[in-house]
Amino acid sequence: MQLFPRLIVTLLVVISSLAHADNTEWTLKQDENAVKTYTRNDPVLGFQVKIETSVNASPLALLQLLDDTDNGPRWIANARKIDIIEWFGQAERTVHTYFKSPWPFNDRDMVTHSTATWLIPERHVRIQIRDVGDQHALLPHYVRMHGVKGQWDAQLDAQGLLNIQYVGSANAGGMLPEWIANKMMATFAHQTFVALRENITRPVYQQQITE
């Protein structure tokens, strides 16, 4: 009498395990212009993107590029403005980023806290990003993104190339359909890394900090 219910439970457990395994696998979505973009559905974080590229630069160049907020809108896809609103020494900061959204969607903004850590001095830097948007007032005409989480890794390899990887997730907020938001996130992330390659090698970012 109990064989059928037990069989159903067993099948559900197996199906659930298979679904979980599939969702955590990275899928290559785009491989163009020396940039690879992957996506996956994480059971905890939801939709994630991973972007990878290699350039002839140093880890410090990435830090200096990210700190140059005036230049940010020239290479970060759809960025309208970037403000560092609070510093915590040289390694930590709170950043407010404003994004343009394609019609008919409302523009977005996000407030994040980033921390840079040298895992190997002058060779491997990691930047961890977390959402602090709930600690700052909402702005008119902008939809606040939430659940923002990311990690940059920039490491020199044996040949002297800088391997850069970013893994991140975010909720676009508002009424934007999830499938559209996910597609836009992957597309804009790829565009950002293509532009990053063009900008990080500029001479201004190759200068060593002496202070």
GROMACS elastic network, one bead per residue, 0.5 to 0.9 nm:
[ bonds ]
;  ai    aj funct       b0    kb
    1     4     6  0.70873   500
    1     5     6  0.83805   500
    2     5     6  0.56763   500
    2     6     6  0.62978   500
    2     7     6  0.87046   500
    3     6     6  0.52696   500
    3     7     6  0.61361   500
    3     8     6  0.87650   500
    4     7     6  0.50602   500
    4     8     6  0.62921   500
    4     9     6  0.87511   500
    5     8     6  0.51123   500
    5     9     6  0.62876   500
    5    10     6  0.86814   500
    6     9     6  0.51090   500
    6    10     6  0.61781   500
    6    11     6  0.86523   500
    7    10     6  0.50814   500
    7    11     6  0.61825   500
    7    12     6  0.86286   500
    8    11     6  0.51638   500
    8    12     6  0.62033   500
    8    13     6  0.87004   500
    9    12     6  0.51384   500
    9    13     6  0.62727   500
    9    14     6  0.87313   500
   10    13     6  0.51917   500
   10    14     6  0.62924   500
   10    15     6  0.86740   500
   11    14     6  0.51165   500
   11    15     6  0.60871   500
   11    16     6  0.84515   500
   12    15     6  0.51041   500
   12    16     6  0.59534   500
   12    17     6  0.84992   500
   13    16     6  0.50744   500
   13    17     6  0.61337   500
   13    18     6  0.86518   500
   14    17     6  0.51193   500
   14    18     6  0.62304   500
   14    19     6  0.86227   500
   15    18     6  0.51367   500
   15    19     6  0.61243   500
   15    20     6  0.85678   500
   16    19     6  0.51206   500
   16    20     6  0.61421   500
   16    21     6  0.86740   500
   17    20     6  0.50903   500
   17    21     6  0.62563   500
   17    22     6  0.87134   500
   18    21     6  0.51130   500
   18    22     6  0.62168   500
   18    23     6  0.86246   500
   19    22     6  0.51405   500
   19    23     6  0.61187   500
   19    24     6  0.87956   500
   20    23     6  0.52174   500
   20    24     6  0.65011   500
   20    42     6  0.84455   500
   20    43     6  0.70566   500
   21    24     6  0.55050   500
   21    25     6  0.67998   500
   22    25     6  0.55212   500
   22    26     6  0.87963   500
   22    40     6  0.88067   500
   22    41     6  0.86481   500
   23    26     6  0.80761   500
   23    40     6  0.61627   500
   23    41     6  0.50051   500
   23    42     6  0.60180   500
   23    43     6  0.70797   500
   24    40     6  0.61190   500
   24    41     6  0.61867   500
   24    42     6  0.54644   500
   24    43     6  0.73926   500
   25    39     6  0.84208   500
   25    40     6  0.61598   500
   25    41     6  0.80565   500
   25    42     6  0.86172   500
   26    38     6  0.58263   500
   26    39     6  0.55312   500
   26    40     6  0.50444   500
   26    41     6  0.83998   500
   26    49     6  0.86499   500
   26    50     6  0.82075   500
   27    37     6  0.84463   500
   27    38     6  0.51659   500
   27    39     6  0.53632   500
   27    40     6  0.62634   500
   28    31     6  0.74359   500
   28    36     6  0.71937   500
   28    37     6  0.60091   500
   28    39     6  0.67083   500
   29    36     6  0.77328   500
   29    37     6  0.56744   500
   29    38     6  0.53192   500
   29    39     6  0.67721   500
   29   186     6  0.81428   500
   30    35     6  0.77833   500
   30    36     6  0.57327   500
   30    37     6  0.51718   500
   30    38     6  0.71078   500
   30   186     6  0.88560   500
   30   187     6  0.86653   500
   30   190     6  0.77520   500
   31    34     6  0.69710   500
   31    35     6  0.57476   500
   31    37     6  0.65017   500
   31    38     6  0.89627   500
   32    35     6  0.55224   500
   32    36     6  0.66836   500
   32    37     6  0.88252   500
   32   190     6  0.87328   500
   32   194     6  0.86317   500
   33    36     6  0.84058   500
   33   194     6  0.65411   500
   34    52     6  0.85716   500
   34    53     6  0.61772   500
   34    54     6  0.75905   500
   34   194     6  0.76563   500
   34   197     6  0.87863   500
   35    51     6  0.70100   500
   35    52     6  0.58106   500
   35    54     6  0.80585   500
   35   190     6  0.69706   500
   35   193     6  0.67472   500
   35   194     6  0.64938   500
   35   197     6  0.88737   500
   36    50     6  0.81218   500
   36    51     6  0.56169   500
   36    52     6  0.52701   500
   36    53     6  0.66120   500
   36   190     6  0.74966   500
   37    49     6  0.69672   500
   37    50     6  0.57134   500
   37    52     6  0.66169   500
   37   186     6  0.71534   500
   37   187     6  0.86007   500
   37   189     6  0.77487   500
   37   190     6  0.61184   500
   38    48     6  0.83159   500
   38    49     6  0.56589   500
   38    51     6  0.62831   500
   38    52     6  0.86197   500
   38   186     6  0.79131   500
   39    47     6  0.71846   500
   39    48     6  0.55632   500
   39    50     6  0.62057   500
   39    51     6  0.87971   500
   39   186     6  0.73087   500
   40    46     6  0.80350   500
   40    47     6  0.58745   500
   40    48     6  0.54552   500
   40    49     6  0.67434   500
   40    50     6  0.85631   500
   41    44     6  0.86114   500
   41    45     6  0.77105   500
   41    46     6  0.50848   500
   41    48     6  0.61870   500
   42    45     6  0.52801   500
   42    47     6  0.60715   500
   42    48     6  0.68283   500
   43    46     6  0.58183   500
   43    47     6  0.87133   500
   45    48     6  0.72957   500
   45   147     6  0.83868   500
   45   149     6  0.86445   500
   45   169     6  0.69116   500
   45   170     6  0.84899   500
   46   169     6  0.73714   500
   46   170     6  0.85288   500
   46   171     6  0.89479   500
   47   168     6  0.87113   500
   47   169     6  0.62026   500
   47   170     6  0.77892   500
   47   171     6  0.87151   500
   47   182     6  0.68592   500
   48   167     6  0.70076   500
   48   168     6  0.55953   500
   48   170     6  0.78165   500
   48   182     6  0.83768   500
   48   185     6  0.88735   500
   48   186     6  0.85570   500
   49   166     6  0.79007   500
   49   167     6  0.56825   500
   49   168     6  0.55666   500
   49   169     6  0.65480   500
   49   182     6  0.88747   500
   49   185     6  0.76756   500
   49   186     6  0.62142   500
   49   189     6  0.77723   500
   50   165     6  0.69908   500
   50   166     6  0.55539   500
   50   168     6  0.66797   500
   50   186     6  0.85845   500
   50   189     6  0.85581   500
   51   164     6  0.81016   500
   51   165     6  0.55791   500
   51   166     6  0.53021   500
   51   167     6  0.66401   500
   51   186     6  0.88537   500
   51   189     6  0.71928   500
   51   190     6  0.68749   500
   51   193     6  0.74007   500
   52   163     6  0.73295   500
   52   164     6  0.56772   500
   52   166     6  0.67042   500
   52   167     6  0.89931   500
   52   193     6  0.79448   500
   53   162     6  0.83097   500
   53   163     6  0.59840   500
   53   164     6  0.54498   500
   53   165     6  0.67316   500
   53   193     6  0.75151   500
   53   194     6  0.86291   500
   53   197     6  0.80164   500
   54    57     6  0.87594   500
   54   161     6  0.62305   500
   54   162     6  0.53542   500
   54   164     6  0.59810   500
   54   165     6  0.87738   500
   54   197     6  0.82185   500
   55    58     6  0.85953   500
   55   161     6  0.57239   500
   55   162     6  0.52565   500
   55   163     6  0.67307   500
   55   164     6  0.79173   500
   55   197     6  0.65955   500
   55   200     6  0.82603   500
   55   201     6  0.78294   500
   56   160     6  0.73336   500
   56   161     6  0.51455   500
   56   162     6  0.60165   500
   56   200     6  0.87711   500
   56   201     6  0.69602   500
   57    60     6  0.83059   500
   57    61     6  0.64251   500
   57    62     6  0.81578   500
   57   156     6  0.85563   500
   57   160     6  0.82576   500
   57   161     6  0.67630   500
   57   162     6  0.57940   500
   57   200     6  0.70137   500
   57   201     6  0.60492   500
   57   205     6  0.87906   500
   57   206     6  0.72779   500
   58    61     6  0.52271   500
   58    62     6  0.71176   500
   58   122     6  0.78625   500
   58   123     6  0.75482   500
   58   154     6  0.82160   500
   58   155     6  0.81269   500
   58   156     6  0.71139   500
   58   160     6  0.85236   500
   58   161     6  0.79915   500
   58   162     6  0.61200   500
   58   200     6  0.89281   500
   58   201     6  0.89925   500
   58   205     6  0.89800   500
   58   206     6  0.73457   500
   59    62     6  0.53888   500
   59    63     6  0.67952   500
   59    64     6  0.89830   500
   59   122     6  0.67922   500
   59   123     6  0.63859   500
   59   124     6  0.64955   500
   59   125     6  0.62432   500
   59   153     6  0.87976   500
   59   154     6  0.55155   500
   59   155     6  0.64533   500
   59   156     6  0.73098   500
   59   162     6  0.68888   500
   59   163     6  0.89410   500
   59   164     6  0.86304   500
   60    63     6  0.50963   500
   60    64     6  0.62620   500
   60    65     6  0.85679   500
   60   122     6  0.72468   500
   60   123     6  0.86880   500
   60   125     6  0.80655   500
   60   154     6  0.89217   500
   60   205     6  0.79139   500
   60   206     6  0.77325   500
   60   207     6  0.86809   500
   60   208     6  0.76375   500
   60   209     6  0.85436   500
   61    64     6  0.50995   500
   61    65     6  0.60269   500
   61    66     6  0.86039   500
   61   200     6  0.62367   500
   61   201     6  0.77773   500
   61   204     6  0.87055   500
   61   206     6  0.56263   500
   61   207     6  0.78004   500
   61   208     6  0.85221   500
   62    65     6  0.50227   500
   62    66     6  0.61772   500
   62    67     6  0.85820   500
   62   154     6  0.76318   500
   62   164     6  0.88410   500
   62   196     6  0.89122   500
   62   200     6  0.64419   500
   62   205     6  0.77248   500
   63    66     6  0.52317   500
   63    67     6  0.62049   500
   63    68     6  0.87605   500
   63   116     6  0.84129   500
   63   125     6  0.86914   500
   63   127     6  0.89066   500
   63   205     6  0.86427   500
   64    67     6  0.50436   500
   64    68     6  0.62538   500
   64   200     6  0.86356   500
   64   204     6  0.87315   500
   64   205     6  0.58420   500
   64   206     6  0.85180   500
   64   207     6  0.89520   500
   65    68     6  0.52722   500
   65    69     6  0.80009   500
   65    71     6  0.80566   500
   65    72     6  0.79539   500
   65   196     6  0.85664   500
   65   199     6  0.77160   500
   65   200     6  0.62840   500
   65   204     6  0.89441   500
   65   205     6  0.63125   500
   66    69     6  0.66646   500
   66    71     6  0.88035   500
   66    72     6  0.72457   500
   67    70     6  0.86960   500
   67    72     6  0.85051   500
   67    84     6  0.83759   500
   68    71     6  0.56587   500
   68    72     6  0.64799   500
   69    73     6  0.77354   500
   69    81     6  0.78536   500
   69    82     6  0.55176   500
   69    83     6  0.66016   500
   69    84     6  0.76049   500
   70    73     6  0.71589   500
   70    74     6  0.84367   500
   70    81     6  0.78146   500
   70    82     6  0.72402   500
   70    83     6  0.85453   500
   71    74     6  0.54946   500
   71    75     6  0.72582   500
   71    76     6  0.88515   500
   71    82     6  0.89965   500
   72    75     6  0.56821   500
   72    76     6  0.56907   500
   72    77     6  0.89686   500
   72    79     6  0.72446   500
   72    80     6  0.86406   500
   72    81     6  0.75075   500
   72    82     6  0.67467   500
   73    76     6  0.53538   500
   73    77     6  0.71184   500
   73    78     6  0.71198   500
   73    80     6  0.57316   500
   73    81     6  0.61939   500
   73    82     6  0.74458   500
   74    77     6  0.77946   500
   74    78     6  0.88983   500
   74    79     6  0.79439   500
   74   195     6  0.80924   500
   74   199     6  0.89629   500
   75    78     6  0.86574   500
   75    79     6  0.81923   500
   75   191     6  0.82596   500
   75   192     6  0.58644   500
   75   193     6  0.81230   500
   75   194     6  0.83446   500
   75   196     6  0.60349   500
   75   198     6  0.84877   500
   75   199     6  0.73359   500
   76    79     6  0.56203   500
   76    80     6  0.89752   500
   76   188     6  0.81469   500
   76   189     6  0.82723   500
   76   191     6  0.78120   500
   76   193     6  0.80571   500
   76   195     6  0.73313   500
   76   196     6  0.76886   500
   77    80     6  0.89394   500
   77    99     6  0.83740   500
   77   100     6  0.89284   500
   77   188     6  0.54711   500
   77   189     6  0.72711   500
   77   190     6  0.87461   500
   77   191     6  0.61703   500
   77   192     6  0.51504   500
   77   193     6  0.89536   500
   77   195     6  0.83454   500
   78    98     6  0.85805   500
   78    99     6  0.54600   500
   78   100     6  0.51762   500
   78   101     6  0.70354   500
   78   102     6  0.88058   500
   78   188     6  0.75544   500
   78   192     6  0.89413   500
   79    82     6  0.74072   500
   79    97     6  0.71022   500
   79    98     6  0.58662   500
   79   100     6  0.61365   500
   80    97     6  0.77215   500
   80    98     6  0.53346   500
   80    99     6  0.51393   500
   80   100     6  0.59032   500
   81    96     6  0.82861   500
   81    97     6  0.60168   500
   81    98     6  0.51948   500
   81    99     6  0.72329   500
   82    95     6  0.70657   500
   82    96     6  0.58349   500
   82    98     6  0.62975   500
   82    99     6  0.89684   500
   83    86     6  0.89875   500
   83    94     6  0.85834   500
   83    95     6  0.57160   500
   83    96     6  0.51551   500
   83    97     6  0.64355   500
   83    98     6  0.86621   500
   84    87     6  0.73203   500
   84    93     6  0.68052   500
   84    94     6  0.58773   500
   84    96     6  0.63088   500
   84    97     6  0.86473   500
   85    93     6  0.76190   500
   85    94     6  0.57169   500
   85    95     6  0.57635   500
   85    96     6  0.67345   500
   86    92     6  0.86409   500
   86    93     6  0.55623   500
   86    94     6  0.50685   500
   86    95     6  0.72604   500
   87    90     6  0.73729   500
   87    91     6  0.83599   500
   87    92     6  0.61241   500
   87    94     6  0.65050   500
   88    91     6  0.69069   500
   88    93     6  0.55516   500
   88    94     6  0.82753   500
   89    92     6  0.60657   500
   89    93     6  0.78109   500
   90    93     6  0.79766   500
   90   116     6  0.85781   500
   91   114     6  0.79920   500
   91   115     6  0.56214   500
   91   116     6  0.50201   500
   91   117     6  0.71722   500
   91   127     6  0.89431   500
   92   113     6  0.72217   500
   92   114     6  0.55752   500
   92   116     6  0.64907   500
   93   112     6  0.83624   500
   93   113     6  0.57485   500
   93   114     6  0.56070   500
   93   115     6  0.69341   500
   94   111     6  0.70246   500
   94   112     6  0.56386   500
   94   114     6  0.64602   500
   94   132     6  0.82494   500
   95   110     6  0.81644   500
   95   111     6  0.56354   500
   95   112     6  0.53421   500
   95   113     6  0.63026   500
   95   114     6  0.77652   500
   96   109     6  0.72257   500
   96   110     6  0.58537   500
   96   112     6  0.66158   500
   96   133     6  0.87043   500
   97   108     6  0.85697   500
   97   109     6  0.55597   500
   97   110     6  0.54329   500
   97   111     6  0.64225   500
   97   112     6  0.82666   500
   98   107     6  0.76777   500
   98   108     6  0.61372   500
   98   110     6  0.67400   500
   98   111     6  0.89776   500
   98   142     6  0.82318   500
   99   107     6  0.58326   500
   99   108     6  0.50892   500
   99   109     6  0.57291   500
   99   110     6  0.84389   500
   99   142     6  0.87320   500
  100   106     6  0.79119   500
  100   108     6  0.66096   500
  100   109     6  0.87114   500
  101   104     6  0.79449   500
  101   105     6  0.58211   500
  101   106     6  0.59713   500
  101   108     6  0.67821   500
  102   105     6  0.59377   500
  102   106     6  0.78618   500
  102   107     6  0.80007   500
  103   106     6  0.74891   500
  105   108     6  0.89704   500
  105   175     6  0.88023   500
  105   176     6  0.72912   500
  106   141     6  0.71814   500
  106   142     6  0.65211   500
  106   143     6  0.66494   500
  106   174     6  0.84868   500
  106   176     6  0.89241   500
  107   141     6  0.69755   500
  107   142     6  0.51763   500
  107   143     6  0.62814   500
  107   144     6  0.88663   500
  108   141     6  0.84804   500
  108   142     6  0.50856   500
  108   144     6  0.57796   500
  108   145     6  0.64582   500
  108   172     6  0.74312   500
  108   173     6  0.82561   500
  109   133     6  0.89126   500
  109   139     6  0.86090   500
  109   142     6  0.61715   500
  109   143     6  0.62654   500
  109   144     6  0.50892   500
  109   145     6  0.59634   500
  110   131     6  0.77687   500
  110   132     6  0.82922   500
  110   133     6  0.60948   500
  110   143     6  0.86267   500
  110   144     6  0.57453   500
  110   145     6  0.52167   500
  110   146     6  0.70502   500
  110   148     6  0.78989   500
  111   130     6  0.87668   500
  111   131     6  0.63134   500
  111   132     6  0.56157   500
  111   134     6  0.83436   500
  111   135     6  0.85970   500
  111   136     6  0.75867   500
  111   144     6  0.83674   500
  111   145     6  0.81954   500
  111   146     6  0.85690   500
  111   148     6  0.86233   500
  112   129     6  0.64293   500
  112   130     6  0.55549   500
  112   132     6  0.51986   500
  112   133     6  0.66002   500
  112   148     6  0.74016   500
  112   149     6  0.84695   500
  113   128     6  0.82063   500
  113   129     6  0.56636   500
  113   130     6  0.54165   500
  113   131     6  0.64203   500
  113   132     6  0.63972   500
  114   127     6  0.64344   500
  114   128     6  0.54993   500
  114   130     6  0.65848   500
  115   126     6  0.81227   500
  115   127     6  0.54236   500
  115   128     6  0.53235   500
  115   129     6  0.66862   500
  115   130     6  0.89466   500
  116   125     6  0.67744   500
  116   126     6  0.56231   500
  116   128     6  0.65596   500
  116   152     6  0.89557   500
  117   120     6  0.89115   500
  117   124     6  0.85951   500
  117   125     6  0.56614   500
  117   126     6  0.52604   500
  117   127     6  0.63464   500
  117   128     6  0.83424   500
  118   121     6  0.55243   500
  118   122     6  0.73515   500
  118   123     6  0.79031   500
  118   124     6  0.59496   500
  118   126     6  0.63516   500
  118   127     6  0.88239   500
  119   122     6  0.88419   500
  119   123     6  0.79424   500
  119   124     6  0.54836   500
  119   125     6  0.57454   500
  119   126     6  0.69188   500
  120   123     6  0.53535   500
  120   125     6  0.69871   500
  120   155     6  0.85553   500
  121   124     6  0.65733   500
  121   125     6  0.77649   500
  122   125     6  0.76294   500
  122   155     6  0.88543   500
  122   156     6  0.86615   500
  123   154     6  0.78664   500
  123   155     6  0.55029   500
  123   156     6  0.52966   500
  123   157     6  0.83365   500
  123   162     6  0.86239   500
  124   153     6  0.71419   500
  124   154     6  0.55634   500
  124   156     6  0.65060   500
  125   152     6  0.80187   500
  125   153     6  0.59787   500
  125   154     6  0.54471   500
  125   155     6  0.65623   500
  126   151     6  0.69818   500
  126   152     6  0.55053   500
  126   154     6  0.65466   500
  126   155     6  0.86216   500
  127   150     6  0.81736   500
  127   151     6  0.55488   500
  127   153     6  0.66083   500
  127   154     6  0.87405   500
  128   149     6  0.78915   500
  128   150     6  0.59937   500
  128   152     6  0.65261   500
  128   153     6  0.88787   500
  129   148     6  0.76387   500
  129   149     6  0.54819   500
  129   151     6  0.59707   500
  129   152     6  0.83176   500
  129   168     6  0.86884   500
  130   147     6  0.79806   500
  130   148     6  0.59533   500
  130   150     6  0.66953   500
  130   151     6  0.89185   500
  131   134     6  0.78623   500
  131   145     6  0.88863   500
  131   146     6  0.65949   500
  131   147     6  0.59926   500
  131   149     6  0.62518   500
  131   170     6  0.89376   500
  132   135     6  0.55817   500
  132   136     6  0.73667   500
  132   146     6  0.83419   500
  132   147     6  0.88712   500
  132   148     6  0.84545   500
  133   136     6  0.54915   500
  133   137     6  0.79410   500
  133   138     6  0.83539   500
  133   144     6  0.72911   500
  133   145     6  0.75894   500
  133   146     6  0.66169   500
  133   147     6  0.87390   500
  133   148     6  0.87615   500
  134   137     6  0.75531   500
  134   138     6  0.85470   500
  134   144     6  0.89738   500
  134   146     6  0.79852   500
  138   142     6  0.76735   500
  138   143     6  0.79489   500
  138   144     6  0.67968   500
  139   142     6  0.57554   500
  139   143     6  0.78269   500
  139   144     6  0.80364   500
  140   143     6  0.81677   500
  143   172     6  0.79799   500
  143   173     6  0.64589   500
  143   174     6  0.62518   500
  144   172     6  0.75137   500
  144   173     6  0.63027   500
  144   174     6  0.79212   500
  145   148     6  0.71999   500
  145   170     6  0.69843   500
  145   171     6  0.57097   500
  145   173     6  0.51217   500
  145   174     6  0.82544   500
  146   149     6  0.89349   500
  146   170     6  0.61850   500
  146   171     6  0.52622   500
  146   172     6  0.68006   500
  146   173     6  0.66145   500
  147   169     6  0.73239   500
  147   170     6  0.51268   500
  147   171     6  0.56371   500
  147   172     6  0.87230   500
  148   168     6  0.74894   500
  148   169     6  0.57606   500
  148   171     6  0.67473   500
  149   167     6  0.84275   500
  149   168     6  0.55501   500
  149   169     6  0.54236   500
  149   170     6  0.64166   500
  150   166     6  0.70482   500
  150   167     6  0.55326   500
  150   169     6  0.63677   500
  150   170     6  0.85460   500
  151   165     6  0.80825   500
  151   166     6  0.56201   500
  151   167     6  0.53985   500
  151   168     6  0.63709   500
  152   164     6  0.72475   500
  152   165     6  0.57442   500
  152   167     6  0.67439   500
  152   168     6  0.86685   500
  153   163     6  0.78556   500
  153   164     6  0.57045   500
  153   165     6  0.52077   500
  153   166     6  0.64561   500
  153   167     6  0.87884   500
  154   162     6  0.63282   500
  154   163     6  0.56058   500
  154   165     6  0.65308   500
  154   166     6  0.88178   500
  155   161     6  0.81510   500
  155   162     6  0.54419   500
  155   163     6  0.53069   500
  155   164     6  0.66593   500
  155   165     6  0.89054   500
  156   159     6  0.78301   500
  156   160     6  0.55752   500
  156   161     6  0.54610   500
  156   163     6  0.61447   500
  156   164     6  0.88440   500
  157   160     6  0.53159   500
  157   161     6  0.55563   500
  157   162     6  0.64122   500
  157   163     6  0.70017   500
  158   161     6  0.75222   500
  159   162     6  0.89273   500
  169   185     6  0.87266   500
  170   173     6  0.88274   500
  170   185     6  0.85857   500
  171   178     6  0.85459   500
  171   181     6  0.80629   500
  171   182     6  0.89125   500
  172   175     6  0.86949   500
  172   176     6  0.70840   500
  172   178     6  0.82533   500
  172   181     6  0.64364   500
  172   182     6  0.87560   500
  172   185     6  0.89238   500
  173   176     6  0.68844   500
  174   177     6  0.87769   500
  175   178     6  0.86616   500
  176   179     6  0.85969   500
  176   180     6  0.70216   500
  176   181     6  0.64281   500
  177   180     6  0.54392   500
  177   181     6  0.62391   500
  177   182     6  0.87345   500
  178   181     6  0.50189   500
  178   182     6  0.60750   500
  178   183     6  0.85870   500
  179   182     6  0.51927   500
  179   183     6  0.62263   500
  179   184     6  0.86101   500
  180   183     6  0.51815   500
  180   184     6  0.61055   500
  180   185     6  0.85276   500
  181   184     6  0.51516   500
  181   185     6  0.60670   500
  181   186     6  0.87505   500
  182   185     6  0.50651   500
  182   186     6  0.63486   500
  182   187     6  0.86540   500
  183   186     6  0.53574   500
  183   187     6  0.61941   500
  183   188     6  0.85792   500
  184   187     6  0.51029   500
  184   188     6  0.59079   500
  184   189     6  0.83017   500
  185   188     6  0.53266   500
  185   189     6  0.59645   500
  185   190     6  0.86100   500
  186   189     6  0.51662   500
  186   190     6  0.63020   500
  186   191     6  0.87424   500
  187   190     6  0.53063   500
  187   191     6  0.63156   500
  187   192     6  0.86680   500
  188   191     6  0.50018   500
  188   192     6  0.60205   500
  188   193     6  0.87002   500
  189   192     6  0.50644   500
  189   193     6  0.63918   500
  189   194     6  0.87864   500
  190   193     6  0.52839   500
  190   194     6  0.63394   500
  190   195     6  0.87629   500
  191   194     6  0.51821   500
  191   195     6  0.63431   500
  191   196     6  0.85465   500
  192   195     6  0.52105   500
  192   196     6  0.59786   500
  192   197     6  0.87569   500
  193   197     6  0.62478   500
  193   198     6  0.87875   500
  194   197     6  0.54112   500
  194   198     6  0.69038   500
  195   198     6  0.51588   500
  195   199     6  0.63476   500
  195   200     6  0.86881   500
  196   199     6  0.51109   500
  196   200     6  0.58171   500
  196   201     6  0.86990   500
  197   200     6  0.57030   500
  197   201     6  0.69718   500
  198   201     6  0.64156   500
  198   202     6  0.75874   500
  199   202     6  0.55627   500
  199   205     6  0.84885   500
  200   203     6  0.84234   500
  200   204     6  0.87954   500
  200   205     6  0.63895   500
  200   206     6  0.81727   500
  201   204     6  0.83210   500
  201   205     6  0.68562   500
  201   206     6  0.71259   500
  202   205     6  0.58289   500
  202   206     6  0.70206   500
  203   206     6  0.51759   500
  203   207     6  0.70519   500
  204   207     6  0.60633   500
  205   208     6  0.81974   500
